[in-house]
Amino acid sequence: MTKNRILAALLAAVLALSLAACGGTEDTPEEEPVNPGVAVQVQSIGADTIYTENTVSGQLLAEDQSTIMVAVSAKCTAVYAEAGDEVKAGDMLCTLDLGSTLASHNAASISYRSSAQSYNDQSAVFEKQIALAEKNVRDLKELYEIGAASQMEIDQAELQLQSAIAQRNSTLSQLEAGMQNALSNVEQLDTVLENVDARGNVIAPSSGTLVTMNATEGGFISNAAPVAVIDGAEQMKAVVQVSEALVPKLSVGDKADVSVSAANQTLEATIRSVERAANMQTRLYTVTLSLPSDTDGLLAGMFADVTFHTDVSENTIVVPTEAVLTRGETQYVFVVEGDAARYVEVTAGLTGNGVTEILTGLTAGQQLVTVGQAYLNDGDPVRVVSGEEAPAPAEDPAESPESGEEAAPQDGQGE
């Protein structure tokens, strides 16, 4: 009996525990199902300004740069400055052995002065002769009126006047030709000796930094390269060559971005001049831009990328370029309405720095899908997330056997 009672008690305890467990399961609340929609990021669509960008490469130059050339080959006998030095206008930079050239210049100058003097002297003599001949003609005409001179005498006097005029013109023409020849020689030698004094010293024409010095003591300079280059001002300018397609879109005063990688700087510049005649060799047009005067670290000769902003469109729908997908000639995006994605075909306009203008298809305020759009079909449920949470689905919805609609185009990102 005792054993039977113990066994019955144990069975009752097990039954009680079983009932308690069943009752606890019925009281536990059910977990809410996880949203099965595709994770996406969205951006509210708004109006903005967009412009086309055109980038060309160019070079920085000093605003006031002096290039010293000597148009003959000559030996350098002394050097007084080197690249990097600060020089003043009138300083001697080097001395060149230009004895024969200086002698030729002196001889040409003397020849010109002599020719000019001869021309002036002969011109004065002829003017007196012609004045006397003209007076003789007038006197004979007056005498003819009172019967004191004949017509033959007047004719002879007029012939003498014409002969004197012809002789003057012929002689002065020859003297002028000789004078112009002498002047041409002087001007040619003046070009050779520009910025060179009478002793062969090369003189700095302006103050600034000596950025190039090609003369070395005992060496030779030639007319193929400058003797020296002086940057005379801190302000720099950018010079670029642009195509015939771009030049009509540029105007003096327009702004542009200038990126100088060597100085790790990007500056806003202003177009100062636009050449209207193309270079004969390159068929490109020169554009000069002024850079801010308070910029440090820029040196003449540095390369620069200049970005011009053209074809501006204001107060227009602008979206991130990566949000626009393409298939063939069709461009489209996805927007979120409620908890679902909607496929929208669009017409794109201008493209800028990572953004695209939308001409038709979208309105301000719509929620544009910017991340995850490549995995969507029209009508797909979506789950809007932020940051970098939007992962690529494990399975392409377009290929899912559960999808009842034809997949929207998915073969390419926007241009």
VOGU-243637 format. One record per residue (C-alpha): residue number from 1; residue in three letters; x negated, z, y negated. Coordinates in steps of 0.05 Angstrom, whole numbers, plus 5000, padded with zeros to 4 digits. Layout:
N
+------+------+------+------+------+
! mimi ! gunu !   xx !   zz !   yy !
+------+------+------+------+------+
!  NUM !  ALA !    X !    Z !    Y !
...
+------+------+------+------+------+
END
This chain:
415
+------+------+------+------+------+
! mimi ! gunu !   xx !   zz !   yy !
+------+------+------+------+------+
!    1 !  MET ! 5000 ! 5000 ! 5000 !
!    2 !  THR ! 4945 ! 5018 ! 4952 !
!    3 !  LYS ! 4910 ! 4951 ! 4963 !
!    4 !  ASN ! 4976 ! 4913 ! 4952 !
!    5 !  ARG ! 4987 ! 4949 ! 4886 !
!    6 !  ILE ! 4917 ! 4932 ! 4861 !
!    7 !  LEU ! 4925 ! 4858 ! 4879 !
!    8 !  ALA ! 4992 ! 4855 ! 4844 !
!    9 !  ALA ! 4962 ! 4885 ! 4780 !
!   10 !  LEU ! 4906 ! 4834 ! 4780 !
!   11 !  LEU ! 4956 ! 4776 ! 4787 !
!   12 !  ALA ! 4997 ! 4803 ! 4730 !
!   13 !  ALA ! 4936 ! 4807 ! 4685 !
!   14 !  VAL ! 4916 ! 4736 ! 4700 !
!   15 !  LEU ! 4986 ! 4711 ! 4686 !
!   16 !  ALA ! 4987 ! 4748 ! 4619 !
!   17 !  LEU ! 4921 ! 4717 ! 4598 !
!   18 !  SER ! 4947 ! 4647 ! 4617 !
!   19 !  LEU ! 5009 ! 4656 ! 4575 !
!   20 !  ALA ! 4969 ! 4681 ! 4515 !
!   21 !  ALA ! 4924 ! 4620 ! 4518 !
!   22 !  CYS ! 4983 ! 4572 ! 4519 !
!   23 !  GLY ! 5015 ! 4607 ! 4460 !
!   24 !  GLY ! 4950 ! 4602 ! 4419 !
!   25 !  THR ! 4945 ! 4526 ! 4428 !
!   26 !  GLU ! 5015 ! 4515 ! 4402 !
!   27 !  ASP ! 4999 ! 4554 ! 4337 !
!   28 !  THR ! 4934 ! 4514 ! 4319 !
!   29 !  PRO ! 4948 ! 4463 ! 4262 !
!   30 !  GLU ! 4933 ! 4390 ! 4276 !
!   31 !  GLU ! 4872 ! 4359 ! 4240 !
!   32 !  GLU ! 4887 ! 4303 ! 4190 !
!   33 !  PRO ! 4865 ! 4234 ! 4213 !
!   34 !  VAL ! 4803 ! 4204 ! 4179 !
!   35 !  ASN ! 4817 ! 4145 ! 4132 !
!   36 !  PRO ! 4796 ! 4083 ! 4173 !
!   37 !  GLY ! 4787 ! 4039 ! 4111 !
!   38 !  VAL ! 4722 ! 4002 ! 4095 !
!   39 !  ALA ! 4677 ! 4044 ! 4050 !
!   40 !  VAL ! 4667 ! 4009 ! 3982 !
!   41 !  GLN ! 4643 ! 4023 ! 3912 !
!   42 !  VAL ! 4684 ! 3998 ! 3853 !
!   43 !  GLN ! 4675 ! 3986 ! 3779 !
!   44 !  SER ! 4728 ! 3981 ! 3725 !
!   45 !  ILE ! 4729 ! 3911 ! 3695 !
!   46 !  GLY ! 4719 ! 3906 ! 3620 !
!   47 !  ALA ! 4703 ! 3857 ! 3564 !
!   48 !  ASP ! 4631 ! 3849 ! 3539 !
!   49 !  THR ! 4583 ! 3798 ! 3508 !
!   50 !  ILE ! 4540 ! 3752 ! 3552 !
!   51 !  TYR ! 4488 ! 3700 ! 3537 !
!   52 !  THR ! 4445 ! 3651 ! 3574 !
!   53 !  GLU ! 4371 ! 3669 ! 3581 !
!   54 !  ASN ! 4315 ! 3618 ! 3577 !
!   55 !  THR ! 4244 ! 3644 ! 3590 !
!   56 !  VAL ! 4181 ! 3605 ! 3573 !
!   57 !  SER ! 4108 ! 3626 ! 3573 !
!   58 !  GLY ! 4064 ! 3626 ! 3511 !
!   59 !  GLN ! 4006 ! 3662 ! 3478 !
!   60 !  LEU ! 3995 ! 3715 ! 3424 !
!   61 !  LEU ! 3956 ! 3696 ! 3362 !
!   62 !  ALA ! 3935 ! 3737 ! 3301 !
!   63 !  GLU ! 3979 ! 3727 ! 3241 !
!   64 !  ASP ! 3918 ! 3713 ! 3197 !
!   65 !  GLN ! 3865 ! 3683 ! 3242 !
!   66 !  SER ! 3803 ! 3647 ! 3216 !
!   67 !  THR ! 3767 ! 3598 ! 3262 !
!   68 !  ILE ! 3697 ! 3579 ! 3239 !
!   69 !  MET ! 3674 ! 3511 ! 3262 !
!   70 !  VAL ! 3608 ! 3473 ! 3248 !
!   71 !  ALA ! 3616 ! 3400 ! 3265 !
!   72 !  VAL ! 3544 ! 3388 ! 3287 !
!   73 !  SER ! 3498 ! 3415 ! 3340 !
!   74 !  ALA ! 3449 ! 3465 ! 3310 !
!   75 !  LYS ! 3401 ! 3519 ! 3332 !
!   76 !  CYS ! 3418 ! 3591 ! 3316 !
!   77 !  THR ! 3359 ! 3628 ! 3285 !
!   78 !  ALA ! 3391 ! 3696 ! 3272 !
!   79 !  VAL ! 3455 ! 3734 ! 3290 !
!   80 !  TYR ! 3481 ! 3792 ! 3247 !
!   81 !  ALA ! 3547 ! 3810 ! 3281 !
!   82 !  GLU ! 3578 ! 3811 ! 3350 !
!   83 !  ALA ! 3648 ! 3808 ! 3380 !
!   84 !  GLY ! 3687 ! 3870 ! 3365 !
!   85 !  ASP ! 3654 ! 3884 ! 3297 !
!   86 !  GLU ! 3695 ! 3893 ! 3234 !
!   87 !  VAL ! 3671 ! 3844 ! 3181 !
!   88 !  LYS ! 3688 ! 3832 ! 3108 !
!   89 !  ALA ! 3698 ! 3767 ! 3071 !
!   90 !  GLY ! 3629 ! 3742 ! 3049 !
!   91 !  ASP ! 3590 ! 3776 ! 3104 !
!   92 !  MET ! 3536 ! 3735 ! 3138 !
!   93 !  LEU ! 3551 ! 3725 ! 3212 !
!   94 !  CYS ! 3491 ! 3684 ! 3233 !
!   95 !  THR ! 3440 ! 3634 ! 3208 !
!   96 !  LEU ! 3436 ! 3562 ! 3233 !
!   97 !  ASP ! 3379 ! 3512 ! 3227 !
!   98 !  LEU ! 3416 ! 3460 ! 3186 !
!   99 !  GLY ! 3358 ! 3435 ! 3144 !
!  100 !  SER ! 3371 ! 3361 ! 3155 !
!  101 !  THR ! 3446 ! 3368 ! 3147 !
!  102 !  LEU ! 3438 ! 3408 ! 3083 !
!  103 !  ALA ! 3389 ! 3355 ! 3057 !
!  104 !  SER ! 3439 ! 3300 ! 3074 !
!  105 !  HIS ! 3493 ! 3339 ! 3038 !
!  106 !  ASN ! 3449 ! 3346 ! 2976 !
!  107 !  ALA ! 3432 ! 3272 ! 2977 !
!  108 !  ALA ! 3505 ! 3253 ! 2986 !
!  109 !  SER ! 3525 ! 3298 ! 2929 !
!  110 !  ILE ! 3472 ! 3268 ! 2883 !
!  111 !  SER ! 3493 ! 3198 ! 2903 !
!  112 !  TYR ! 3566 ! 3214 ! 2888 !
!  113 !  ARG ! 3550 ! 3244 ! 2820 !
!  114 !  SER ! 3506 ! 3184 ! 2803 !
!  115 !  SER ! 3560 ! 3135 ! 2825 !
!  116 !  ALA ! 3613 ! 3172 ! 2785 !
!  117 !  GLN ! 3568 ! 3172 ! 2724 !
!  118 !  SER ! 3555 ! 3097 ! 2729 !
!  119 !  TYR ! 3629 ! 3084 ! 2736 !
!  120 !  ASN ! 3645 ! 3125 ! 2675 !
!  121 !  ASP ! 3589 ! 3094 ! 2633 !
!  122 !  GLN ! 3606 ! 3022 ! 2652 !
!  123 !  SER ! 3680 ! 3036 ! 2640 !
!  124 !  ALA ! 3664 ! 3060 ! 2570 !
!  125 !  VAL ! 3622 ! 2998 ! 2554 !
!  126 !  PHE ! 3676 ! 2951 ! 2579 !
!  127 !  GLU ! 3729 ! 2987 ! 2540 !
!  128 !  LYS ! 3689 ! 2976 ! 2475 !
!  129 !  GLN ! 3677 ! 2902 ! 2492 !
!  130 !  ILE ! 3750 ! 2890 ! 2507 !
!  131 !  ALA ! 3772 ! 2927 ! 2444 !
!  132 !  LEU ! 3727 ! 2882 ! 2402 !
!  133 !  ALA ! 3752 ! 2819 ! 2437 !
!  134 !  GLU ! 3824 ! 2840 ! 2425 !
!  135 !  LYS ! 3809 ! 2853 ! 2351 !
!  136 !  ASN ! 3777 ! 2784 ! 2345 !
!  137 !  VAL ! 3840 ! 2751 ! 2373 !
!  138 !  ARG ! 3884 ! 2789 ! 2324 !
!  139 !  ASP ! 3840 ! 2772 ! 2264 !
!  140 !  LEU ! 3839 ! 2698 ! 2282 !
!  141 !  LYS ! 3915 ! 2697 ! 2288 !
!  142 !  GLU ! 3921 ! 2727 ! 2219 !
!  143 !  LEU ! 3872 ! 2676 ! 2191 !
!  144 !  TYR ! 3911 ! 2621 ! 2225 !
!  145 !  GLU ! 3973 ! 2643 ! 2188 !
!  146 !  ILE ! 3939 ! 2629 ! 2121 !
!  147 !  GLY ! 3903 ! 2566 ! 2145 !
!  148 !  ALA ! 3834 ! 2597 ! 2149 !
!  149 !  ALA ! 3826 ! 2589 ! 2226 !
!  150 !  SER ! 3845 ! 2537 ! 2277 !
!  151 !  GLN ! 3885 ! 2543 ! 2342 !
!  152 !  MET ! 3822 ! 2523 ! 2381 !
!  153 !  GLU ! 3785 ! 2584 ! 2354 !
!  154 !  ILE ! 3843 ! 2628 ! 2375 !
!  155 !  ASP ! 3844 ! 2597 ! 2446 !
!  156 !  GLN ! 3769 ! 2608 ! 2453 !
!  157 !  ALA ! 3776 ! 2681 ! 2431 !
!  158 !  GLU ! 3831 ! 2693 ! 2481 !
!  159 !  LEU ! 3789 ! 2662 ! 2537 !
!  160 !  GLN ! 3732 ! 2709 ! 2519 !
!  161 !  LEU ! 3781 ! 2768 ! 2522 !
!  162 !  GLN ! 3806 ! 2748 ! 2590 !
!  163 !  SER ! 3734 ! 2738 ! 2615 !
!  164 !  ALA ! 3716 ! 2808 ! 2590 !
!  165 !  ILE ! 3776 ! 2839 ! 2626 !
!  166 !  ALA ! 3760 ! 2802 ! 2691 !
!  167 !  GLN ! 3687 ! 2824 ! 2687 !
!  168 !  ARG ! 3708 ! 2895 ! 2674 !
!  169 !  ASN ! 3756 ! 2896 ! 2734 !
!  170 !  SER ! 3705 ! 2865 ! 2781 !
!  171 !  THR ! 3648 ! 2911 ! 2761 !
!  172 !  LEU ! 3689 ! 2975 ! 2760 !
!  173 !  SER ! 3720 ! 2957 ! 2828 !
!  174 !  GLN ! 3650 ! 2952 ! 2859 !
!  175 !  LEU ! 3628 ! 3017 ! 2825 !
!  176 !  GLU ! 3691 ! 3052 ! 2849 !
!  177 !  ALA ! 3680 ! 3029 ! 2921 !
!  178 !  GLY ! 3609 ! 3057 ! 2919 !
!  179 !  MET ! 3634 ! 3122 ! 2888 !
!  180 !  GLN ! 3689 ! 3130 ! 2941 !
!  181 !  ASN ! 3639 ! 3117 ! 2996 !
!  182 !  ALA ! 3593 ! 3171 ! 2968 !
!  183 !  LEU ! 3652 ! 3218 ! 2961 !
!  184 !  SER ! 3672 ! 3206 ! 3034 !
!  185 !  ASN ! 3602 ! 3224 ! 3056 !
!  186 !  VAL ! 3604 ! 3288 ! 3015 !
!  187 !  GLU ! 3672 ! 3308 ! 3043 !
!  188 !  GLN ! 3649 ! 3296 ! 3114 !
!  189 !  LEU ! 3589 ! 3340 ! 3103 !
!  190 !  ASP ! 3632 ! 3391 ! 3067 !
!  191 !  THR ! 3673 ! 3396 ! 3131 !
!  192 !  VAL ! 3610 ! 3406 ! 3172 !
!  193 !  LEU ! 3584 ! 3459 ! 3124 !
!  194 !  GLU ! 3650 ! 3495 ! 3111 !
!  195 !  ASN ! 3636 ! 3570 ! 3110 !
!  196 !  VAL ! 3560 ! 3555 ! 3109 !
!  197 !  ASP ! 3518 ! 3570 ! 3046 !
!  198 !  ALA ! 3459 ! 3532 ! 3019 !
!  199 !  ARG ! 3411 ! 3570 ! 3065 !
!  200 !  GLY ! 3449 ! 3556 ! 3130 !
!  201 !  ASN ! 3481 ! 3624 ! 3134 !
!  202 !  VAL ! 3551 ! 3624 ! 3165 !
!  203 !  ILE ! 3596 ! 3666 ! 3119 !
!  204 !  ALA ! 3659 ! 3703 ! 3140 !
!  205 !  PRO ! 3718 ! 3671 ! 3102 !
!  206 !  SER ! 3762 ! 3733 ! 3110 !
!  207 !  SER ! 3760 ! 3806 ! 3130 !
!  208 !  GLY ! 3781 ! 3829 ! 3199 !
!  209 !  THR ! 3758 ! 3837 ! 3271 !
!  210 !  LEU ! 3707 ! 3789 ! 3299 !
!  211 !  VAL ! 3742 ! 3772 ! 3365 !
!  212 !  THR ! 3697 ! 3714 ! 3385 !
!  213 !  MET ! 3623 ! 3702 ! 3371 !
!  214 !  ASN ! 3592 ! 3643 ! 3406 !
!  215 !  ALA ! 3526 ! 3641 ! 3368 !
!  216 !  THR ! 3465 ! 3673 ! 3402 !
!  217 !  GLU ! 3396 ! 3678 ! 3372 !
!  218 !  GLY ! 3353 ! 3621 ! 3397 !
!  219 !  GLY ! 3413 ! 3585 ! 3426 !
!  220 !  PHE ! 3451 ! 3524 ! 3403 !
!  221 !  ILE ! 3521 ! 3516 ! 3377 !
!  222 !  SER ! 3562 ! 3452 ! 3382 !
!  223 !  ASN ! 3623 ! 3422 ! 3351 !
!  224 !  ALA ! 3661 ! 3432 ! 3417 !
!  225 !  ALA ! 3673 ! 3507 ! 3405 !
!  226 !  PRO ! 3680 ! 3553 ! 3345 !
!  227 !  VAL ! 3620 ! 3592 ! 3321 !
!  228 !  ALA ! 3666 ! 3652 ! 3310 !
!  229 !  VAL ! 3739 ! 3673 ! 3306 !
!  230 !  ILE ! 3764 ! 3729 ! 3261 !
!  231 !  ASP ! 3831 ! 3763 ! 3268 !
!  232 !  GLY ! 3848 ! 3783 ! 3197 !
!  233 !  ALA ! 3913 ! 3822 ! 3206 !
!  234 !  GLU ! 3944 ! 3873 ! 3254 !
!  235 !  GLN ! 4010 ! 3835 ! 3257 !
!  236 !  MET ! 4013 ! 3785 ! 3314 !
!  237 !  LYS ! 4054 ! 3724 ! 3328 !
!  238 !  ALA ! 4076 ! 3690 ! 3392 !
!  239 !  VAL ! 4071 ! 3615 ! 3400 !
!  240 !  VAL ! 4107 ! 3578 ! 3456 !
!  241 !  GLN ! 4125 ! 3506 ! 3474 !
!  242 !  VAL ! 4198 ! 3490 ! 3491 !
!  243 !  SER ! 4233 ! 3429 ! 3519 !
!  244 !  GLU ! 4278 ! 3380 ! 3482 !
!  245 !  ALA ! 4338 ! 3411 ! 3517 !
!  246 !  LEU ! 4325 ! 3480 ! 3489 !
!  247 !  VAL ! 4299 ! 3465 ! 3419 !
!  248 !  PRO ! 4368 ! 3446 ! 3390 !
!  249 !  LYS ! 4394 ! 3515 ! 3409 !
!  250 !  LEU ! 4340 ! 3553 ! 3370 !
!  251 !  SER ! 4343 ! 3569 ! 3296 !
!  252 !  VAL ! 4298 ! 3607 ! 3247 !
!  253 !  GLY ! 4319 ! 3680 ! 3245 !
!  254 !  ASP ! 4344 ! 3682 ! 3317 !
!  255 !  LYS ! 4321 ! 3741 ! 3360 !
!  256 !  ALA ! 4282 ! 3736 ! 3425 !
!  257 !  ASP ! 4249 ! 3783 ! 3475 !
!  258 !  VAL ! 4173 ! 3779 ! 3483 !
!  259 !  SER ! 4143 ! 3810 ! 3545 !
!  260 !  VAL ! 4067 ! 3821 ! 3545 !
!  261 !  SER ! 4047 ! 3843 ! 3615 !
!  262 !  ALA ! 3975 ! 3858 ! 3596 !
!  263 !  ALA ! 3999 ! 3909 ! 3545 !
!  264 !  ASN ! 4058 ! 3931 ! 3588 !
!  265 !  GLN ! 4105 ! 3920 ! 3529 !
!  266 !  THR ! 4170 ! 3883 ! 3515 !
!  267 !  LEU ! 4185 ! 3872 ! 3441 !
!  268 !  GLU ! 4241 ! 3841 ! 3400 !
!  269 !  ALA ! 4214 ! 3782 ! 3360 !
!  270 !  THR ! 4243 ! 3737 ! 3306 !
!  271 !  ILE ! 4237 ! 3661 ! 3307 !
!  272 !  ARG ! 4197 ! 3642 ! 3245 !
!  273 !  SER ! 4191 ! 3567 ! 3254 !
!  274 !  VAL ! 4215 ! 3512 ! 3301 !
!  275 !  GLU ! 4177 ! 3446 ! 3300 !
!  276 !  ARG ! 4222 ! 3385 ! 3297 !
!  277 !  ALA ! 4168 ! 3337 ! 3321 !
!  278 !  ALA ! 4144 ! 3339 ! 3393 !
!  279 !  ASN ! 4072 ! 3342 ! 3414 !
!  280 !  MET ! 4049 ! 3271 ! 3429 !
!  281 !  GLN ! 4016 ! 3292 ! 3495 !
!  282 !  THR ! 4063 ! 3345 ! 3523 !
!  283 !  ARG ! 4128 ! 3321 ! 3490 !
!  284 !  LEU ! 4144 ! 3395 ! 3478 !
!  285 !  TYR ! 4163 ! 3430 ! 3413 !
!  286 !  THR ! 4125 ! 3488 ! 3383 !
!  287 !  VAL ! 4163 ! 3552 ! 3367 !
!  288 !  THR ! 4130 ! 3610 ! 3329 !
!  289 !  LEU ! 4157 ! 3681 ! 3331 !
!  290 !  SER ! 4138 ! 3741 ! 3288 !
!  291 !  LEU ! 4125 ! 3806 ! 3324 !
!  292 !  PRO ! 4136 ! 3876 ! 3296 !
!  293 !  SER ! 4077 ! 3897 ! 3251 !
!  294 !  ASP ! 4076 ! 3969 ! 3277 !
!  295 !  THR ! 4059 ! 3950 ! 3349 !
!  296 !  ASP ! 3993 ! 3974 ! 3379 !
!  297 !  GLY ! 3955 ! 3947 ! 3439 !
!  298 !  LEU ! 3966 ! 3873 ! 3427 !
!  299 !  LEU ! 3906 ! 3826 ! 3424 !
!  300 !  ALA ! 3900 ! 3753 ! 3405 !
!  301 !  GLY ! 3898 ! 3709 ! 3467 !
!  302 !  MET ! 3943 ! 3752 ! 3511 !
!  303 !  PHE ! 3996 ! 3714 ! 3550 !
!  304 !  ALA ! 4069 ! 3728 ! 3535 !
!  305 !  ASP ! 4136 ! 3710 ! 3566 !
!  306 !  VAL ! 4188 ! 3695 ! 3513 !
!  307 !  THR ! 4262 ! 3699 ! 3531 !
!  308 !  PHE ! 4310 ! 3664 ! 3485 !
!  309 !  HIS ! 4384 ! 3683 ! 3484 !
!  310 !  THR ! 4429 ! 3623 ! 3477 !
!  311 !  ASP ! 4501 ! 3602 ! 3491 !
!  312 !  VAL ! 4531 ! 3669 ! 3471 !
!  313 !  SER ! 4601 ! 3687 ! 3493 !
!  314 !  GLU ! 4633 ! 3749 ! 3462 !
!  315 !  ASN ! 4692 ! 3793 ! 3484 !
!  316 !  THR ! 4696 ! 3761 ! 3552 !
!  317 !  ILE ! 4703 ! 3789 ! 3623 !
!  318 !  VAL ! 4634 ! 3805 ! 3650 !
!  319 !  VAL ! 4620 ! 3830 ! 3720 !
!  320 !  PRO ! 4557 ! 3843 ! 3762 !
!  321 !  THR ! 4533 ! 3779 ! 3792 !
!  322 !  GLU ! 4527 ! 3809 ! 3862 !
!  323 !  ALA ! 4602 ! 3823 ! 3862 !
!  324 !  VAL ! 4617 ! 3748 ! 3862 !
!  325 !  LEU ! 4617 ! 3715 ! 3930 !
!  326 !  THR ! 4617 ! 3641 ! 3945 !
!  327 !  ARG ! 4637 ! 3593 ! 4000 !
!  328 !  GLY ! 4623 ! 3520 ! 3984 !
!  329 !  GLU ! 4649 ! 3509 ! 3914 !
!  330 !  THR ! 4697 ! 3568 ! 3917 !
!  331 !  GLN ! 4678 ! 3633 ! 3881 !
!  332 !  TYR ! 4716 ! 3697 ! 3895 !
!  333 !  VAL ! 4716 ! 3772 ! 3888 !
!  334 !  PHE ! 4753 ! 3832 ! 3917 !
!  335 !  VAL ! 4792 ! 3882 ! 3876 !
!  336 !  VAL ! 4824 ! 3947 ! 3900 !
!  337 !  GLU ! 4898 ! 3955 ! 3892 !
!  338 !  GLY ! 4925 ! 4021 ! 3919 !
!  339 !  ASP ! 4885 ! 4032 ! 3983 !
!  340 !  ALA ! 4876 ! 3959 ! 4000 !
!  341 !  ALA ! 4828 ! 3903 ! 3982 !
!  342 !  ARG ! 4856 ! 3839 ! 3950 !
!  343 !  TYR ! 4820 ! 3772 ! 3952 !
!  344 !  VAL ! 4817 ! 3738 ! 3884 !
!  345 !  GLU ! 4789 ! 3669 ! 3869 !
!  346 !  VAL ! 4753 ! 3665 ! 3802 !
!  347 !  THR ! 4721 ! 3615 ! 3756 !
!  348 !  ALA ! 4652 ! 3635 ! 3732 !
!  349 !  GLY ! 4622 ! 3617 ! 3664 !
!  350 !  LEU ! 4555 ! 3638 ! 3635 !
!  351 !  THR ! 4505 ! 3677 ! 3676 !
!  352 !  GLY ! 4458 ! 3728 ! 3644 !
!  353 !  ASN ! 4411 ! 3783 ! 3665 !
!  354 !  GLY ! 4446 ! 3804 ! 3729 !
!  355 !  VAL ! 4516 ! 3792 ! 3702 !
!  356 !  THR ! 4566 ! 3735 ! 3705 !
!  357 !  GLU ! 4623 ! 3714 ! 3658 !
!  358 !  ILE ! 4691 ! 3707 ! 3692 !
!  359 !  LEU ! 4735 ! 3656 ! 3658 !
!  360 !  THR ! 4796 ! 3660 ! 3702 !
!  361 !  GLY ! 4823 ! 3706 ! 3757 !
!  362 !  LEU ! 4808 ! 3776 ! 3730 !
!  363 !  THR ! 4835 ! 3820 ! 3674 !
!  364 !  ALA ! 4806 ! 3882 ! 3641 !
!  365 !  GLY ! 4822 ! 3948 ! 3677 !
!  366 !  GLN ! 4823 ! 3921 ! 3749 !
!  367 !  GLN ! 4779 ! 3957 ! 3800 !
!  368 !  LEU ! 4726 ! 3908 ! 3823 !
!  369 !  VAL ! 4690 ! 3919 ! 3889 !
!  370 !  THR ! 4615 ! 3918 ! 3875 !
!  371 !  VAL ! 4588 ! 3945 ! 3941 !
!  372 !  GLY ! 4617 ! 3929 ! 4010 !
!  373 !  GLN ! 4654 ! 3866 ! 3988 !
!  374 !  ALA ! 4618 ! 3824 ! 4040 !
!  375 !  TYR ! 4655 ! 3862 ! 4096 !
!  376 !  LEU ! 4725 ! 3855 ! 4069 !
!  377 !  ASN ! 4785 ! 3812 ! 4085 !
!  378 !  ASP ! 4847 ! 3805 ! 4042 !
!  379 !  GLY ! 4891 ! 3866 ! 4053 !
!  380 !  ASP ! 4839 ! 3909 ! 4089 !
!  381 !  PRO ! 4847 ! 3984 ! 4077 !
!  382 !  VAL ! 4790 ! 4011 ! 4036 !
!  383 !  ARG ! 4759 ! 4079 ! 4022 !
!  384 !  VAL ! 4727 ! 4085 ! 3953 !
!  385 !  VAL ! 4662 ! 4123 ! 3955 !
!  386 !  SER ! 4607 ! 4135 ! 3903 !
!  387 !  GLY ! 4532 ! 4132 ! 3903 !
!  388 !  GLU ! 4500 ! 4098 ! 3962 !
!  389 !  GLU ! 4552 ! 4122 ! 4013 !
!  390 !  ALA ! 4582 ! 4054 ! 4027 !
!  391 !  PRO ! 4551 ! 4034 ! 4095 !
!  392 !  ALA ! 4557 ! 3966 ! 4128 !
!  393 !  PRO ! 4611 ! 3968 ! 4182 !
!  394 !  ALA ! 4587 ! 3966 ! 4252 !
!  395 !  GLU ! 4631 ! 3906 ! 4265 !
!  396 !  ASP ! 4647 ! 3846 ! 4221 !
!  397 !  PRO ! 4721 ! 3851 ! 4204 !
!  398 !  ALA ! 4726 ! 3776 ! 4206 !
!  399 !  GLU ! 4710 ! 3777 ! 4280 !
!  400 !  SER ! 4752 ! 3838 ! 4298 !
!  401 !  PRO ! 4805 ! 3821 ! 4351 !
!  402 !  GLU ! 4852 ! 3871 ! 4316 !
!  403 !  SER ! 4852 ! 3832 ! 4251 !
!  404 !  GLY ! 4917 ! 3793 ! 4244 !
!  405 !  GLU ! 4895 ! 3752 ! 4182 !
!  406 !  GLU ! 4843 ! 3698 ! 4173 !
!  407 !  ALA ! 4779 ! 3727 ! 4143 !
!  408 !  ALA ! 4765 ! 3713 ! 4070 !
!  409 !  PRO ! 4703 ! 3672 ! 4054 !
!  410 !  GLN ! 4640 ! 3712 ! 4066 !
!  411 !  ASP ! 4580 ! 3665 ! 4068 !
!  412 !  GLY ! 4545 ! 3678 ! 4003 !
!  413 !  GLN ! 4534 ! 3723 ! 3944 !
!  414 !  GLY ! 4548 ! 3701 ! 3874 !
!  415 !  GLU ! 4498 ! 3658 ! 3838 !
+------+------+------+------+------+
END
